[in-house]
Amino acid sequence: MVDYPRVKRAVDCVGAAAGIVVLSPVLIIVAVLVMAFLGGPVLFTQRRVTKDSRVFLLLKFRSMRPVDPSRGWIEDEDRLTSFGRFLRASSLDELPSLWNVLVGDMSFIGPRPLMPDLLRLYTPAQARRHEVRGGISGLAQVSGRNQLPWDEKFDLDVRYVETLNWRLDMEILVKTLFTVVTARGVTNGVEATTDSYGGTLRSDLVSFTAIERSRTLRTWEVTTKTGMRLGRCEIRSPGRTTCFVSFEPQPGSALSRGGDYDELHREVLRLLVNRARGTDAQFALSRFPASTPIPDCFQEAGFVPVDIERDLPAQGWKPEEELDGRAQYVCRHLVIEESTAATMGLAS
């Protein structure tokens, strides 16, 4: 019986070597254009995770300006030029990854390799995506790219792992060519790039329904799975460092009554924190009137009372808007420490 993973690796080596040679004029031209339009360095390098949770250095052509607050280059939309959009839409920015395929870091087809700091956020099922080499293209990329929610992308990654065969790889390869030609799914309709993964947004208890979504404000109506309205959640992101989160319980709802509904409390906050982490903010702040006790569910979700003049600056927080000195604030650090395969903890 043919050992398809061995055959796949052989095809990767031959294809990557041939691609580097045949496409060398294109590689040179794109490198010159990147230098002309964006300046140096030409290559974007970033640590990513591949098979068996091994970390490697991914190579791509740079498609964004560097972060420069003095020139207004802060958000992805500001840093991504029309030339960078063209590189991404045409997937020309991926060409240096042929070297990653040649040396065994990646395959042509497989789950998209992501950054190491996400290892702690995967569910056990999602972590199965690392049973195979990461790919330049994959089942998720030809099924919507940035338009798909992260949980659905990971479902497709696991499906690929479970059904790995040459027919599936050929199907993905053909669809990849179509996706590149049509630039389908490069953006999610709001931002220049998709949100980061902050943890699974699935729940057996509650549902979040989007009401408003803009660059700085996102609002959801929260209901139980049986349809009972619980209230409204909001994330406001005035800058890169901090986001403000809030939950307004529906008067008379289970959450406003408390009692036996602690599990719902925790679940709403878990999903809200995961969404806040997806904005790439470092801190999540929530404000309460000075005379109101801090709800237990916020403390259980990792929020701690803070002195806005003393504690926050000491943690590296930068004041991106004026805070109400008469209110009390709780803060949660959102950044996940990078983990290795040996010590990673899998989140639910």
N, C-alpha and C positions, 0 to 999 in steps of 0.2 A: 504494500500500500504506500502511495506517495506521501512523504512527510511534507505537507504544504508549507509550514513555517520555514523549513529549510529552503524550499524552492522560492518562497517569497523573498527571503533574505538574499538569495543569489540574484534574483531579478532586480532587487533594490540596488545591489552593488553595480551590476552591469548598467542599469538604467541611469544611475547617478553619475557614474564615470562618463558615459556617453553624453549625458546632458551637459556636464561641465565643459566637455570639449566642444560639442556642437554649438552650445549657447554662449561660448566665451565672448564672441563679439557683442552679444546683447548684454552680458554681464558688464563688459567694459563701458558700453554706451550708457547704461543705467547708472553706473558708478560715477561717470563724468557728470551726468545730469543731476544726480543727488548733490554732488559737490557744488555745482553751479547754482542750484535752486535753494538748497538747504545748508550748504557749507559742510565742513567736517564735524565729526567723523562720518564716513560714508556708511559704515555698518552699524546696525543696532544689535547689541548683544544682551542677552538676558538669561538668567538661570531658569531652567525649566525641568520638569520631571518626566521621565520616560519609563520603560519597562522595569518592573521590580522596584519602583520608586527611586530609581537612580537619577541623580541630578546632573545635568549637562548644560553647556553653554549654547543657546540657540543663536543662529546667525540669520539676520535679515537685512535688507536695505532699509536705511532710516527713512521714515515717511513723515516725521513730525519735527517741528521746530523745538529747540530746548525750552524748558520752563524759564521764563524771564518776566517777572512781575512788572519791571520798569517799562516793558514794551507791551504789556497787556497779554503776554503769552502764558496763560495760566491753565485754562480749561482745554480739553481736547479740541473743541470746536475752534478755539483761537490758534492752536498750534498746528492743526492739520490744514495745509494749503491745498489749492486745487491740484497741484502736482502730486502731493502726497495722496490725495483721494484717488487720483488716476493710478498710482502705484498699487494701492490696495485693491481697487476695483478690478484691475487687470491681473492681480496677484504677482506682478513683477517683483514686489518687495520680498517674495518668498524664495527667489532664485538662489540666494546664498545658502539656503537650507539644504541644497543638494549635497553640500559638504557634510552636513549632519547625517544625511542618509548614507553617504558613502562610508563614513567611519562607524556606522552602527548605532548612532544616537537615536535615529528616527527611521521610519519607513515612508514610502510614498503614500501609503494608505494606512490610517489608524486614528485613534482618538487624538484630538489636538493636545499637544503637551502644554501644561499650565505651570504656574509658578509654585515653588515649594511651600510657600506660606499657606496654600490652600489645603494641604494634606490633612490638617487638623479639622477641616470643615466638612470633609466627605462623610457620607454615611457609609457603612460597611459595603452596601451594594455598589455605591458610586466608586469606591476605591478599587473595584475590579477593573476599571478602565486601565489600570497600570499592569495588567497581566500580559499586555502586548506592548510593542514599541509605539510611541507616539507617532503621528503621521502629519505630513504636509497637508493632506486633505483627509476627510473622514466622512462617516455617515451623517454626523450632525452638520457638517459644513455644506453638504449637498442637500440638506433638508430644511434650509432656512438661514444658516449662518447666524448672524447677530439678531435675527428676528425671533429666534426661539428662546424661551426661558431656560435658565441654566439646568433646572431639574429635567427638562425634556431633552436637552443636549446630552446629559449624562445617561439618561435612559437609552438613547441611541448608541452611545459609546459602549454600554454594557451589552446591548443587543449585538453590536459588532463583534465583541469579544466572544460571545456565546455562539455565534454563527459564522465564525471566520472560515472563509473558503474562497477559491479563486473566482467563482461566479460573482460573489458579492463585491470583491475588489474590482473586477472589471466593470460592474454596474456603477460603483462609486467613481471610477476613473472617467467613464463616459459622462456622468452627471457633473463631475468637476469641470470638465471642458465647457459644458453648457452654462454652469453657474458663473464661470469666469467670463465668458462671452457676454452674458446678460447682466453681470454685476449684481445678481439677485441676492438680497439679504445682507449687503455690506453694512448698512446702518439699520437701526431699530425704529427709525421714524421720528426720534426726538433728539438724541445726542449723536455726535459724530462716531462714537464707538458705543458698544454695549456696556451696561453696568458690570461691575466686578461681581464675582461670586462671594456672597457673604454668609452662606449656609443655606441649607434646604428651606424652601418656602412652602413645603407641603405640610398639611396638617389633617388629622382625622377629626379634629374638634371644631375648628373655626375656618372661616373663609374671608379673604380680603378682596373687595371689589374696588377697582380703581375709580375714583371720582374726578381727580385732577392730576395731571402730570405735566410739569414744565421743568425748566432748567433748575429752578431753585425751590420748587414746592411740589410735594406729592401727597395726595390725600386718598384715603381708602375708607369705605364703609366696611365694618366688621360684623359678621353674622355667625351664628352657630351653623352647623351642618343641617340643622332642621329648619333654618331660615329665620330664627329669632334675631332681631337686630340688637347688637351689643353696644354699638357706638361708632366713633370715628377715630382713625389714627392719622397722624400727620408727621411728615419729615420735611423740615425746612433746612436748606443748605446754603447759607449765605457766603461760604468760602470753602477753601480746601481743607482746613484743619478741623472744623467743628460742624456738626449738624444738630439741629434741635428736634427732639422727638416729643410727641404728646399723644395721649389717649384721652378722649372725652367720652365717658360712658353714657349710654342712652339712659335717661331718667327712668327708673323703675326696672332696668334690665338686671340680669343676673349679676353682672360685674359691679353695678352700683350698689347692689344689696349686700354683696360679700357673702358671708356664711359658708356654704358648702361648695363654692365655685372657685376655689383656689387654683384648681387645675386649668380652668379657662383663663384666669389671670396670668398664670405663667406662660400659657401657650400664646396669648396675644403679645406679651412682651418678648418672647423668644422670636417670633416672626418679625416683630418691629425692629429688634436689634439686628437680625440678619439682613433686613432691608437697609437699615442704616449703614451697616458695614459695607454693603454693596455700593454705596456712594463714594467709597474710598476716604471718608472722613476718619480722622484719628480719634475723635471724641464725640460722644453723644451726650447732649445736655437736655435735661427736662426741668421745667420750672413749675413751682407750686407756690400758692400764697403762703406768706410767712406763718399764718395761724393754722395752716392745714397740716396734719400729720402726713409724712411720706408713706404712701401705700406700701404694704409689705411686698407686693409683687415686684415693685421696682428694685427693692433691695435684694430679693431672690434672683433677679435678673442681672445682678452685678453692679447696679447703680449705687454710688456712695455719696453722702452729703459732702459738699465742697464749699470752701470759702472762695468766692470768685476773684478776690483780690490777692489771695495768698496761695491757695492750692493749685489753681489752674495754671498760672504762669510757671510754677515750679515743675509742672509736668510737660512743659513745652507748648502749652496752649497759647495762641496768639489771638488777641481781641479783634474779631472780625466785625462785630457790631456791639453797640452799647447794651449792657445788661442792666436789669432792674435791681438796684441795690436793696429794694424793700422786699424782694421775693427770696425764696430759698431754692437752691439748685441741687440737683443730683447729677452725677457724671459717671459715664462708663467708658473705659478705654476700649476701643474697637479693634486695634491692631492685633493680629494674631502672630505670635512668635513662630518663626520658622521651625519646623520639626523634621526629623529624619525618619527614614523608614523604620528604624529600630525603636524609636520612641514616640511615633505619632499616635495621637489619640483620635479616634473616629467619633465625630459628632453626630447627633441625631437631628 
